[in-house]
Amino acid sequence: MFKRNFLEILRWGLRFHGIGHLVEVVAAVSEGAYITATIALIFISIELLASFYLPKEHVHFKPLKSDVHEDCKD
């Protein structure tokens, strides 16, 4: 239950962080910093997509390659 709530909080945190970048884009455009605005827009899209597509599988983190599966028998 803690893990599910933590992932949901993490997803919403990423969404709010993406919205914060939107404020950064508006400020950058108003200052004429179009390259900065473009970079911020790229990060907005990455964060918002990550917030919706975070894996719902069970992940075992390992040094070289993580093991991802739907259900854990361990």
KAGI-V418990 format. One record per residue. N is the residue number from 0. OMEGA is omega in degrees with one decimal (999 if undefined). D_FIRST is the distance of its C-alpha to the first C-alpha in whole Angstrom. Layout:
# KAGI-V418990
[[N,OMEGA,D_FIRST] [N,OMEGA,D_FIRST]]
This chain:
# KAGI-V418990
[[0,178.9,0] [1,-177.8,4] [2,-179.7,5] [3,178.7,5] [4,178.9,6] [5,179.6,9] [6,178.3,10] [7,176.5,11] [8,178.2,12] [9,178.5,14] [10,-179.7,15] [11,176.4,17] [12,177.1,18] [13,179.3,20] [14,179.5,21] [15,177.0,23] [16,175.9,24] [17,177.0,26] [18,175.5,27] [19,176.0,29] [20,177.4,30] [21,174.7,32] [22,177.5,34] [23,179.2,35] [24,179.8,36] [25,178.8,38] [26,-179.0,40] [27,179.6,41] [28,180.0,42] [29,177.1,44] [30,-178.5,45] [31,-179.7,47] [32,-172.8,44] [33,177.4,44] [34,177.0,42] [35,179.0,40] [36,178.9,39] [37,178.7,38] [38,179.1,36] [39,177.5,34] [40,177.1,34] [41,179.8,33] [42,175.2,30] [43,-177.3,29] [44,178.2,29] [45,-177.5,27] [46,179.7,24] [47,176.7,24] [48,178.2,24] [49,-178.4,21] [50,179.3,19] [51,-175.0,19] [52,172.9,20] [53,-177.2,17] [54,175.8,16] [55,178.2,13] [56,176.4,14] [57,-174.7,13] [58,170.6,16] [59,-179.4,18] [60,178.6,20] [61,-174.9,23] [62,-175.3,26] [63,-178.6,28] [64,-180.0,26] [65,178.6,22] [66,-178.1,21] [67,175.8,19] [68,-174.8,18] [69,-175.9,16] [70,-177.4,15] [71,178.2,15] [72,-177.3,17] [73,999,17]]
